Amino acid sequence: MQNLAMFRMRVRLSHLNLMLLNGHIIASSITRAGNPLKHLKGVHVKLFMGKMRLAYGLGGLLVALLGAQAARADDMYAYTGNAFTFAQAPFTISEFDSGSFTLGAPLGPGLSFSDISGQLLNYSFSNGFATFTNNNSSIDIFEISTNSSGTITAWDIGLFNGTPSTTFNEYASEGAPSGYDNGEFQDAAGFSEGQNQNDPGSWTAQTITPEPGSLLLFGTGVLWIVALMRRKIAG
């Protein structure tokens, strides 16, 4: 019985020594490598901070884009002519030249029949019978004069579509000093026009800002992206 008790005691001591040895090895590993839980915690903090910086960066970028969208504005100049005083069918004396063009910046002061065709964002003019746009017509001439305030004082605009000498439409308007508005049409049946002389129309200018609906849609997109980023950070 005593021998059996001593055997059991030796076994227990052996187990205790093994446990102590294992504990020493684990403790030594922790001491050498650092606290693994602390290391993992640091990794999570770094990932979280990285996501936060990304979210703030994207948010700042989107706010900047929204501000740029709101600040962007184009300048449109609209012309309204007076009724033709001479007209051949299909033109009538109730028709007149009209239209507008848009620029990315206001006209400068002191222009003297300056060619601005390369600055046009778009244009649309009508001679009462046909409409001429940057999508369906060509520019023959597009010159503008302004005063010291940038207001249009004289102009020479000529647009056409079709093929000259066969079938074509033409829009022409010239301001001071010898103003006239003119519309021309030619086809196989012949040539006709509507015109007034020395009675030019007038120009108005306005600044075009983005539509509220466009800004609302853009802002909704910003909020959606920010909310998505917040959900990813929380996860």
GROMACS elastic network, one bead per residue, 0.5 to 0.9 nm:
[ bonds ]
;  ai    aj funct       b0    kb
    1     4     6  0.50489   500
    1     5     6  0.61947   500
    1     6     6  0.86270   500
    2     5     6  0.50444   500
    2     6     6  0.61738   500
    2     7     6  0.85812   500
    3     6     6  0.50902   500
    3     7     6  0.61548   500
    3     8     6  0.86879   500
    4     7     6  0.50291   500
    4     8     6  0.62429   500
    4     9     6  0.86102   500
    5     8     6  0.51488   500
    5     9     6  0.61713   500
    5    10     6  0.86870   500
    6    10     6  0.62180   500
    6    11     6  0.86870   500
    7    10     6  0.51535   500
    7    11     6  0.63028   500
    7    12     6  0.87358   500
    8    11     6  0.50780   500
    8    12     6  0.62511   500
    8    13     6  0.86231   500
    9    12     6  0.51427   500
    9    13     6  0.61565   500
    9    14     6  0.85353   500
   10    13     6  0.50597   500
   10    14     6  0.60640   500
   10    15     6  0.86432   500
   11    14     6  0.50060   500
   11    15     6  0.62560   500
   11    16     6  0.86387   500
   12    15     6  0.50480   500
   12    16     6  0.61452   500
   12    17     6  0.85444   500
   13    17     6  0.60390   500
   13    18     6  0.84990   500
   14    17     6  0.50948   500
   14    18     6  0.61501   500
   14    19     6  0.85996   500
   15    18     6  0.50503   500
   15    19     6  0.61371   500
   15    20     6  0.85512   500
   16    19     6  0.50359   500
   16    20     6  0.60649   500
   16    21     6  0.84273   500
   17    20     6  0.50129   500
   17    21     6  0.59716   500
   17    22     6  0.85061   500
   18    22     6  0.60513   500
   18    23     6  0.83977   500
   19    22     6  0.50790   500
   19    23     6  0.59793   500
   19    24     6  0.84973   500
   20    24     6  0.60817   500
   20    25     6  0.86130   500
   21    24     6  0.50550   500
   21    25     6  0.62634   500
   21    26     6  0.86746   500
   22    25     6  0.50641   500
   22    26     6  0.61501   500
   22    27     6  0.84265   500
   23    26     6  0.51077   500
   23    27     6  0.58995   500
   23    28     6  0.83330   500
   24    27     6  0.50072   500
   24    28     6  0.58782   500
   24    29     6  0.84233   500
   25    28     6  0.50516   500
   25    29     6  0.61103   500
   25    30     6  0.86259   500
   26    29     6  0.50160   500
   26    30     6  0.61770   500
   26    31     6  0.85443   500
   27    30     6  0.50749   500
   27    31     6  0.60820   500
   27    32     6  0.85836   500
   28    32     6  0.61011   500
   28    33     6  0.85023   500
   29    32     6  0.51400   500
   29    33     6  0.59296   500
   29    34     6  0.79017   500
   30    33     6  0.52082   500
   30    34     6  0.51668   500
   30    35     6  0.57335   500
   30    36     6  0.73227   500
   31    34     6  0.53664   500
   31    35     6  0.73529   500
   32    35     6  0.89298   500
   33    36     6  0.74463   500
   34    37     6  0.87741   500
   34    38     6  0.78147   500
   34    39     6  0.73976   500
   35    38     6  0.51820   500
   35    39     6  0.62101   500
   35    40     6  0.87202   500
   36    40     6  0.60900   500
   36    41     6  0.84423   500
   37    40     6  0.50519   500
   37    41     6  0.60384   500
   37    42     6  0.85300   500
   38    42     6  0.61779   500
   38    43     6  0.86858   500
   39    42     6  0.50662   500
   39    43     6  0.63275   500
   39    44     6  0.88237   500
   40    43     6  0.50101   500
   40    44     6  0.63440   500
   40    45     6  0.86680   500
   41    44     6  0.51856   500
   41    45     6  0.62458   500
   41    46     6  0.86509   500
   42    45     6  0.50454   500
   42    46     6  0.61275   500
   42    47     6  0.85815   500
   43    46     6  0.51066   500
   43    47     6  0.61668   500
   43    48     6  0.85405   500
   44    47     6  0.50519   500
   44    48     6  0.60109   500
   44    49     6  0.85079   500
   45    48     6  0.50263   500
   45    49     6  0.60495   500
   45    50     6  0.84181   500
   46    49     6  0.51146   500
   46    50     6  0.59878   500
   46    51     6  0.85610   500
   47    51     6  0.61813   500
   47    52     6  0.85692   500
   48    51     6  0.51432   500
   48    52     6  0.61643   500
   48    53     6  0.86665   500
   48   233     6  0.66837   500
   48   234     6  0.87494   500
   49    53     6  0.61215   500
   49    54     6  0.85094   500
   50    53     6  0.51727   500
   50    54     6  0.61766   500
   50    55     6  0.85871   500
   51    55     6  0.60369   500
   51    56     6  0.85504   500
   51   229     6  0.82363   500
   51   232     6  0.82482   500
   51   233     6  0.61163   500
   52    55     6  0.50232   500
   52    56     6  0.60943   500
   52    57     6  0.83837   500
   52   229     6  0.87408   500
   52   230     6  0.85634   500
   52   233     6  0.70995   500
   53    56     6  0.51374   500
   53    57     6  0.59293   500
   53    58     6  0.84938   500
   54    57     6  0.50093   500
   54    58     6  0.60658   500
   54    59     6  0.83878   500
   54   229     6  0.86953   500
   55    58     6  0.51669   500
   55    59     6  0.59344   500
   55    60     6  0.84588   500
   55   226     6  0.71607   500
   55   229     6  0.60514   500
   55   230     6  0.75517   500
   55   233     6  0.84545   500
   56    60     6  0.59613   500
   56    61     6  0.84491   500
   56   226     6  0.88765   500
   57    60     6  0.51278   500
   57    61     6  0.61443   500
   57    62     6  0.85897   500
   58    61     6  0.50004   500
   58    62     6  0.60393   500
   58    63     6  0.84943   500
   58   225     6  0.87189   500
   58   226     6  0.79639   500
   59    62     6  0.51293   500
   59    63     6  0.60891   500
   59    64     6  0.84967   500
   59   222     6  0.77725   500
   59   225     6  0.83958   500
   59   226     6  0.64879   500
   60    63     6  0.51284   500
   60    64     6  0.60934   500
   60    65     6  0.85879   500
   61    64     6  0.50451   500
   61    65     6  0.61613   500
   61    66     6  0.85600   500
   62    66     6  0.60548   500
   62    67     6  0.85185   500
   62   219     6  0.89578   500
   62   222     6  0.62472   500
   63    67     6  0.61197   500
   63    68     6  0.85464   500
   63   219     6  0.88094   500
   63   222     6  0.77236   500
   64    67     6  0.50340   500
   64    68     6  0.61237   500
   64    69     6  0.85334   500
   65    69     6  0.60284   500
   65    70     6  0.85206   500
   66    69     6  0.50203   500
   66    70     6  0.61539   500
   66    71     6  0.85058   500
   66   215     6  0.77380   500
   66   218     6  0.71680   500
   66   219     6  0.70864   500
   66   222     6  0.82632   500
   67    70     6  0.50601   500
   67    71     6  0.59779   500
   67    72     6  0.85005   500
   68    72     6  0.59656   500
   69    72     6  0.53022   500
   69    73     6  0.85533   500
   69   209     6  0.89776   500
   69   210     6  0.73571   500
   69   215     6  0.76126   500
   69   218     6  0.87878   500
   70    73     6  0.79798   500
   70   209     6  0.73369   500
   70   210     6  0.65855   500
   70   215     6  0.70910   500
   71   209     6  0.77271   500
   71   210     6  0.85638   500
   72   208     6  0.86936   500
   72   209     6  0.65970   500
   72   210     6  0.73469   500
   73   104     6  0.73140   500
   73   105     6  0.81117   500
   73   207     6  0.63696   500
   73   208     6  0.53699   500
   73   210     6  0.70909   500
   74   102     6  0.67621   500
   74   103     6  0.59015   500
   74   105     6  0.61837   500
   74   106     6  0.79444   500
   74   121     6  0.89164   500
   74   206     6  0.85625   500
   74   207     6  0.57612   500
   74   208     6  0.50636   500
   74   209     6  0.67731   500
   75   101     6  0.84852   500
   75   102     6  0.56111   500
   75   103     6  0.52620   500
   75   104     6  0.61694   500
   75   105     6  0.59808   500
   75   106     6  0.57670   500
   75   107     6  0.84453   500
   75   205     6  0.70888   500
   75   206     6  0.58900   500
   75   208     6  0.59115   500
   75   209     6  0.89359   500
   76   100     6  0.67626   500
   76   101     6  0.57079   500
   76   103     6  0.63526   500
   76   104     6  0.87715   500
   76   106     6  0.84226   500
   76   204     6  0.83544   500
   76   205     6  0.57669   500
   76   206     6  0.54384   500
   76   207     6  0.62291   500
   76   208     6  0.68587   500
   77    99     6  0.85334   500
   77   100     6  0.53931   500
   77   101     6  0.55115   500
   77   102     6  0.63654   500
   77   103     6  0.83676   500
   77   152     6  0.88765   500
   77   203     6  0.65476   500
   77   204     6  0.57020   500
   77   206     6  0.65811   500
   77   207     6  0.89004   500
   78    98     6  0.76601   500
   78    99     6  0.57389   500
   78   101     6  0.66556   500
   78   102     6  0.87621   500
   78   202     6  0.83276   500
   78   203     6  0.54889   500
   78   204     6  0.53081   500
   78   205     6  0.63670   500
   78   206     6  0.83093   500
   79    97     6  0.80176   500
   79    98     6  0.52665   500
   79    99     6  0.52810   500
   79   100     6  0.58154   500
   79   101     6  0.87875   500
   79   125     6  0.86163   500
   79   201     6  0.69173   500
   79   202     6  0.57515   500
   79   204     6  0.66498   500
   80    96     6  0.79253   500
   80    97     6  0.66213   500
   80    99     6  0.67899   500
   80   100     6  0.87800   500
   80   200     6  0.88329   500
   80   201     6  0.54482   500
   80   202     6  0.57026   500
   80   203     6  0.66430   500
   80   204     6  0.85914   500
   81    84     6  0.87546   500
   81    96     6  0.56842   500
   81    97     6  0.50220   500
   81    98     6  0.55963   500
   81    99     6  0.88635   500
   81   173     6  0.86173   500
   81   181     6  0.71054   500
   81   199     6  0.82620   500
   81   200     6  0.61274   500
   81   202     6  0.65483   500
   81   203     6  0.88606   500
   82    85     6  0.88192   500
   82    95     6  0.82230   500
   82    96     6  0.56690   500
   82    97     6  0.71860   500
   82    98     6  0.87461   500
   82   181     6  0.79998   500
   82   196     6  0.76958   500
   82   199     6  0.68615   500
   82   200     6  0.66457   500
   82   201     6  0.55043   500
   82   202     6  0.87787   500
   83    86     6  0.89942   500
   83    92     6  0.88533   500
   83    93     6  0.60108   500
   83    94     6  0.56038   500
   83    95     6  0.54431   500
   83    97     6  0.77335   500
   83   181     6  0.88450   500
   83   195     6  0.81956   500
   83   196     6  0.70908   500
   84    87     6  0.65392   500
   84    91     6  0.86863   500
   84    92     6  0.72923   500
   84    94     6  0.66320   500
   84    95     6  0.60720   500
   84    96     6  0.56176   500
   84    97     6  0.83281   500
   84   181     6  0.75998   500
   84   182     6  0.79524   500
   84   194     6  0.59045   500
   84   197     6  0.83636   500
   85    92     6  0.87895   500
   85    93     6  0.57098   500
   85    94     6  0.86107   500
   85   194     6  0.76396   500
   85   195     6  0.60589   500
   85   197     6  0.76944   500
   86    91     6  0.88167   500
   86    92     6  0.78230   500
   86    93     6  0.62674   500
   86   193     6  0.80001   500
   86   194     6  0.55769   500
   86   195     6  0.51932   500
   86   196     6  0.62389   500
   86   197     6  0.89683   500
   87    90     6  0.80926   500
   87    91     6  0.53345   500
   87    92     6  0.51072   500
   87    93     6  0.56087   500
   87    95     6  0.87688   500
   87   192     6  0.79012   500
   87   193     6  0.59124   500
   87   195     6  0.63030   500
   87   196     6  0.87728   500
   88    91     6  0.53285   500
   88    92     6  0.66261   500
   88    93     6  0.86838   500
   88   191     6  0.89124   500
   88   192     6  0.54035   500
   88   193     6  0.54783   500
   88   194     6  0.60712   500
   89    92     6  0.65096   500
   89   192     6  0.65166   500
   89   193     6  0.74988   500
   89   194     6  0.82536   500
   90   129     6  0.71291   500
   90   185     6  0.81492   500
   90   192     6  0.73813   500
   90   193     6  0.79826   500
   90   194     6  0.85956   500
   91    94     6  0.83973   500
   91    95     6  0.69137   500
   91   127     6  0.86480   500
   91   128     6  0.71542   500
   91   129     6  0.64482   500
   91   183     6  0.79935   500
   91   184     6  0.85815   500
   91   185     6  0.87777   500
   91   192     6  0.77404   500
   91   193     6  0.64550   500
   91   194     6  0.54662   500
   92    95     6  0.56456   500
   92    96     6  0.87193   500
   92   128     6  0.83683   500
   92   129     6  0.89801   500
   92   194     6  0.68500   500
   93    96     6  0.77406   500
   93   194     6  0.73392   500
   93   195     6  0.83796   500
   94   128     6  0.86457   500
   95   127     6  0.73487   500
   95   128     6  0.50387   500
   95   129     6  0.79324   500
   95   194     6  0.79963   500
   96   126     6  0.79804   500
   96   127     6  0.59334   500
   96   128     6  0.56106   500
   96   181     6  0.75534   500
   96   182     6  0.81934   500
   96   183     6  0.83191   500
   96   194     6  0.81018   500
   96   195     6  0.80898   500
   96   196     6  0.85657   500
   97   125     6  0.73717   500
   97   126     6  0.57060   500
   97   128     6  0.63089   500
   97   171     6  0.76700   500
   97   172     6  0.80788   500
   97   173     6  0.74350   500
   97   181     6  0.62321   500
   97   182     6  0.71125   500
   97   183     6  0.74376   500
   97   195     6  0.89913   500
   97   201     6  0.84545   500
   98   124     6  0.86247   500
   98   125     6  0.56367   500
   98   126     6  0.54340   500
   98   127     6  0.67202   500
   98   128     6  0.79585   500
   98   201     6  0.86020   500
   99   123     6  0.76039   500
   99   124     6  0.54347   500
   99   126     6  0.59854   500
   99   127     6  0.87816   500
   99   131     6  0.88585   500
   99   132     6  0.88754   500
  100   122     6  0.86087   500
  100   123     6  0.57219   500
  100   124     6  0.55640   500
  100   125     6  0.61751   500
  100   203     6  0.88802   500
  101   120     6  0.68895   500
  101   121     6  0.75851   500
  101   122     6  0.58369   500
  101   124     6  0.64310   500
  101   125     6  0.82363   500
  102   105     6  0.87189   500
  102   119     6  0.86885   500
  102   120     6  0.59919   500
  102   121     6  0.54770   500
  102   122     6  0.55027   500
  102   123     6  0.62670   500
  103   106     6  0.67991   500
  103   107     6  0.80080   500
  103   119     6  0.62717   500
  103   120     6  0.52712   500
  103   121     6  0.53907   500
  103   122     6  0.75556   500
  104   119     6  0.75986   500
  104   120     6  0.77835   500
  104   121     6  0.68151   500
  105   108     6  0.86651   500
  105   119     6  0.88591   500
  106   150     6  0.76131   500
  106   207     6  0.86974   500
  107   111     6  0.82470   500
  107   144     6  0.89634   500
  107   146     6  0.77005   500
  107   150     6  0.56087   500
  107   151     6  0.77404   500
  107   152     6  0.83797   500
  108   111     6  0.66713   500
  108   146     6  0.73743   500
  108   147     6  0.87640   500
  108   148     6  0.83110   500
  108   149     6  0.79063   500
  108   150     6  0.52086   500
  108   151     6  0.86113   500
  109   145     6  0.85094   500
  109   146     6  0.56760   500
  109   147     6  0.55991   500
  109   149     6  0.54785   500
  109   151     6  0.74639   500
  110   145     6  0.69897   500
  110   146     6  0.52060   500
  110   147     6  0.50103   500
  110   148     6  0.52349   500
  110   149     6  0.78595   500
  110   150     6  0.68321   500
  111   114     6  0.58828   500
  111   144     6  0.67690   500
  111   147     6  0.70861   500
  111   148     6  0.85804   500
  111   150     6  0.79055   500
  111   152     6  0.87426   500
  112   143     6  0.82329   500
  112   144     6  0.66488   500
  112   146     6  0.67248   500
  112   147     6  0.88121   500
  112   154     6  0.81865   500
  112   155     6  0.89776   500
  113   116     6  0.89723   500
  113   142     6  0.85398   500
  113   146     6  0.83352   500
  113   154     6  0.73091   500
  113   155     6  0.65050   500
  113   156     6  0.74604   500
  114   142     6  0.80561   500
  114   144     6  0.52581   500
  114   145     6  0.64070   500
  114   155     6  0.88874   500
  115   118     6  0.76681   500
  115   119     6  0.88342   500
  115   141     6  0.76200   500
  115   142     6  0.56792   500
  115   144     6  0.66509   500
  116   119     6  0.53174   500
  116   120     6  0.67714   500
  116   142     6  0.62394   500
  116   143     6  0.60807   500
  116   144     6  0.70569   500
  117   120     6  0.55572   500
  117   139     6  0.77002   500
  117   141     6  0.77851   500
  117   142     6  0.56311   500
  117   143     6  0.75977   500
  118   121     6  0.85771   500
  120   123     6  0.71540   500
  120   134     6  0.89614   500
  121   134     6  0.86593   500
  122   133     6  0.73957   500
  122   134     6  0.57754   500
  122   135     6  0.86211   500
  123   132     6  0.79251   500
  123   133     6  0.54155   500
  123   134     6  0.56573   500
  123   135     6  0.88889   500
  124   131     6  0.69435   500
  124   132     6  0.55376   500
  124   134     6  0.69098   500
  125   130     6  0.84954   500
  125   131     6  0.56822   500
  125   132     6  0.51078   500
  125   133     6  0.64616   500
  125   159     6  0.85413   500
  125   171     6  0.75851   500
  126   129     6  0.69776   500
  126   130     6  0.56514   500
  126   132     6  0.60085   500
  126   133     6  0.87537   500
  126   171     6  0.70115   500
  126   183     6  0.85282   500
  127   130     6  0.58434   500
  127   131     6  0.67868   500
  127   132     6  0.84169   500
  127   169     6  0.88490   500
  127   170     6  0.77447   500
  127   171     6  0.57242   500
  127   172     6  0.80700   500
  127   181     6  0.84968   500
  127   182     6  0.71422   500
  127   183     6  0.50906   500
  127   184     6  0.80298   500
  127   194     6  0.81466   500
  128   131     6  0.76098   500
  128   183     6  0.77228   500
  128   194     6  0.88102   500
  129   169     6  0.86459   500
  129   183     6  0.79606   500
  129   184     6  0.89585   500
  129   185     6  0.85862   500
  130   169     6  0.69225   500
  130   170     6  0.83101   500
  130   171     6  0.84838   500
  130   183     6  0.87042   500
  130   185     6  0.88739   500
  131   136     6  0.86548   500
  131   137     6  0.88976   500
  131   169     6  0.88759   500
  131   171     6  0.86110   500
  132   135     6  0.80364   500
  132   136     6  0.63012   500
  132   137     6  0.56014   500
  132   138     6  0.83896   500
  132   159     6  0.69831   500
  132   160     6  0.71953   500
  132   161     6  0.74279   500
  132   169     6  0.86732   500
  132   170     6  0.83886   500
  132   171     6  0.76119   500
  133   136     6  0.54544   500
  133   137     6  0.57874   500
  133   138     6  0.83415   500
  133   159     6  0.87863   500
  134   137     6  0.58918   500
  134   138     6  0.71891   500
  134   139     6  0.84416   500
  135   138     6  0.85163   500
  136   160     6  0.88322   500
  136   161     6  0.67081   500
  137   159     6  0.65816   500
  137   160     6  0.55248   500
  137   162     6  0.78749   500
  138   158     6  0.87403   500
  138   159     6  0.57437   500
  138   160     6  0.55583   500
  138   161     6  0.61925   500
  139   142     6  0.68673   500
  139   157     6  0.80662   500
  139   158     6  0.62181   500
  139   160     6  0.67342   500
  139   161     6  0.89893   500
  140   157     6  0.75543   500
  140   158     6  0.50606   500
  140   159     6  0.54740   500
  140   160     6  0.71685   500
  141   156     6  0.67288   500
  141   157     6  0.53157   500
  141   159     6  0.71328   500
  142   155     6  0.76359   500
  142   156     6  0.59151   500
  142   158     6  0.64594   500
  142   159     6  0.83779   500
  143   154     6  0.84974   500
  143   155     6  0.55767   500
  143   156     6  0.51688   500
  143   157     6  0.62965   500
  144   152     6  0.68525   500
  144   153     6  0.78963   500
  144   154     6  0.60805   500
  144   156     6  0.66091   500
  144   157     6  0.82554   500
  145   150     6  0.85362   500
  145   151     6  0.82250   500
  145   152     6  0.57535   500
  145   153     6  0.56567   500
  145   155     6  0.59619   500
  145   156     6  0.89448   500
  146   149     6  0.74045   500
  146   150     6  0.50614   500
  146   151     6  0.50711   500
  146   153     6  0.51566   500
  146   154     6  0.69174   500
  146   155     6  0.88649   500
  147   150     6  0.53390   500
  147   151     6  0.55730   500
  147   152     6  0.67394   500
  147   153     6  0.64408   500
  148   151     6  0.75320   500
  149   152     6  0.89539   500
  150   153     6  0.88203   500
  151   203     6  0.83873   500
  151   204     6  0.85837   500
  151   205     6  0.81835   500
  152   155     6  0.74924   500
  152   202     6  0.87724   500
  152   203     6  0.68693   500
  152   204     6  0.86131   500
  153   175     6  0.73663   500
  153   176     6  0.71685   500
  153   202     6  0.89502   500
  153   203     6  0.86462   500
  154   174     6  0.72084   500
  154   176     6  0.51532   500
  154   177     6  0.74791   500
  154   179     6  0.85961   500
  155   173     6  0.74344   500
  155   174     6  0.53018   500
  155   176     6  0.73618   500
  155   179     6  0.88845   500
  156   172     6  0.75843   500
  156   173     6  0.59296   500
  156   175     6  0.65549   500
  157   171     6  0.77818   500
  157   172     6  0.56381   500
  157   173     6  0.53741   500
  157   174     6  0.63770   500
  158   170     6  0.73091   500
  158   171     6  0.56748   500
  158   173     6  0.67268   500
  158   174     6  0.85901   500
  159   169     6  0.83887   500
  159   170     6  0.57344   500
  159   171     6  0.50892   500
  159   172     6  0.65447   500
  160   163     6  0.86200   500
  160   164     6  0.86635   500
  160   168     6  0.69433   500
  160   169     6  0.55704   500
  160   171     6  0.62182   500
  160   172     6  0.87186   500
  161   164     6  0.83621   500
  161   167     6  0.86812   500
  161   168     6  0.56265   500
  161   169     6  0.55888   500
  161   170     6  0.67594   500
  162   166     6  0.79809   500
  162   167     6  0.57517   500
  162   169     6  0.65258   500
  162   170     6  0.88644   500
  163   166     6  0.57132   500
  163   167     6  0.55647   500
  163   168     6  0.53951   500
  163   169     6  0.86760   500
  164   167     6  0.64243   500
  164   168     6  0.58298   500
  164   169     6  0.86342   500
  164   186     6  0.83190   500
  165   168     6  0.76183   500
  165   186     6  0.75894   500
  165   187     6  0.81803   500
  166   186     6  0.68167   500
  166   187     6  0.57388   500
  166   188     6  0.66972   500
  167   185     6  0.75105   500
  167   186     6  0.51742   500
  167   188     6  0.69924   500
  168   184     6  0.80414   500
  168   185     6  0.58586   500
  168   186     6  0.54567   500
  168   187     6  0.68005   500
  169   183     6  0.75331   500
  169   184     6  0.56571   500
  169   186     6  0.66847   500
  170   182     6  0.80579   500
  170   183     6  0.56889   500
  170   185     6  0.64623   500
  170   186     6  0.89500   500
  171   181     6  0.81671   500
  171   182     6  0.62094   500
  171   184     6  0.67310   500
  172   180     6  0.80782   500
  172   181     6  0.59328   500
  172   182     6  0.50003   500
  172   183     6  0.62850   500
  172   184     6  0.83912   500
  173   179     6  0.75147   500
  173   180     6  0.58254   500
  173   182     6  0.60900   500
  173   183     6  0.86442   500
  173   200     6  0.79517   500
  174   177     6  0.85879   500
  174   178     6  0.73037   500
  174   179     6  0.50726   500
  174   180     6  0.53614   500
  174   181     6  0.64604   500
  174   182     6  0.87507   500
  174   200     6  0.73635   500
  175   178     6  0.64244   500
  175   180     6  0.66368   500
  175   181     6  0.84499   500
  175   198     6  0.85461   500
  175   199     6  0.86602   500
  175   200     6  0.58189   500
  175   201     6  0.79408   500
  175   202     6  0.89276   500
  176   179     6  0.50070   500
  176   180     6  0.86110   500
  176   198     6  0.83143   500
  176   200     6  0.76077   500
  177   198     6  0.85369   500
  178   197     6  0.80137   500
  178   198     6  0.58709   500
  178   199     6  0.86811   500
  178   200     6  0.85732   500
  179   196     6  0.86612   500
  179   197     6  0.63228   500
  179   199     6  0.60424   500
  179   200     6  0.51137   500
  179   201     6  0.86786   500
  180   195     6  0.72488   500
  180   196     6  0.56597   500
  180   198     6  0.54270   500
  180   199     6  0.62062   500
  180   200     6  0.56286   500
  180   201     6  0.87662   500
  181   194     6  0.82605   500
  181   195     6  0.56493   500
  181   196     6  0.55299   500
  181   197     6  0.68325   500
  181   198     6  0.85700   500
  181   199     6  0.79199   500
  181   200     6  0.66361   500
  181   201     6  0.83042   500
  182   193     6  0.71359   500
  182   194     6  0.57904   500
  182   196     6  0.67080   500
  182   197     6  0.86245   500
  183   192     6  0.85147   500
  183   193     6  0.53857   500
  183   194     6  0.50987   500
  183   195     6  0.63603   500
  184   191     6  0.74733   500
  184   192     6  0.59034   500
  184   194     6  0.65510   500
  184   195     6  0.85912   500
  185   190     6  0.83965   500
  185   191     6  0.58988   500
  185   192     6  0.53637   500
  185   193     6  0.60822   500
  185   194     6  0.89291   500
  186   189     6  0.75177   500
  186   190     6  0.56064   500
  186   192     6  0.62829   500
  186   193     6  0.85754   500
  187   190     6  0.54794   500
  187   191     6  0.66893   500
  188   191     6  0.84189   500
  196   199     6  0.65451   500
  196   200     6  0.80969   500
  197   200     6  0.75755   500
  208   211     6  0.87264   500
  209   212     6  0.88246   500
  210   213     6  0.82769   500
  210   214     6  0.65262   500
  210   215     6  0.68800   500
  211   214     6  0.52604   500
  211   215     6  0.65361   500
  211   216     6  0.87143   500
  212   215     6  0.50884   500
  212   216     6  0.60403   500
  212   217     6  0.85705   500
  213   217     6  0.61545   500
  213   218     6  0.85584   500
  214   217     6  0.51367   500
  214   218     6  0.61384   500
  214   219     6  0.85301   500
  215   218     6  0.50088   500
  215   219     6  0.59728   500
  215   220     6  0.84794   500
  216   219     6  0.50497   500
  216   220     6  0.60811   500
  216   221     6  0.86322   500
  217   220     6  0.51067   500
  217   221     6  0.63683   500
  217   222     6  0.88076   500
  218   221     6  0.51468   500
  218   222     6  0.64096   500
  218   223     6  0.88821   500
  219   223     6  0.63016   500
  219   224     6  0.86200   500
  220   223     6  0.51714   500
  220   224     6  0.61563   500
  220   225     6  0.87055   500
  221   224     6  0.50945   500
  221   225     6  0.62618   500
  221   226     6  0.86623   500
  222   225     6  0.53225   500
  222   226     6  0.62510   500
  222   227     6  0.86568   500
  223   226     6  0.51239   500
  223   227     6  0.60847   500
  223   228     6  0.85519   500
  224   227     6  0.51520   500
  224   228     6  0.61741   500
  224   229     6  0.86890   500
  225   228     6  0.50291   500
  225   229     6  0.62333   500
  225   230     6  0.86961   500
  226   229     6  0.51084   500
  226   230     6  0.62793   500
  226   231     6  0.87845   500
  227   230     6  0.50751   500
  227   231     6  0.63318   500
  227   232     6  0.87637   500
  228   231     6  0.51837   500
  228   232     6  0.63692   500
  228   233     6  0.87345   500
  229   232     6  0.51051   500
  229   233     6  0.62063   500
  229   234     6  0.86245   500
  230   233     6  0.50800   500
  230   234     6  0.61286   500
  230   235     6  0.85507   500
  231   234     6  0.50811   500
  231   235     6  0.61211   500
  232   235     6  0.50380   500
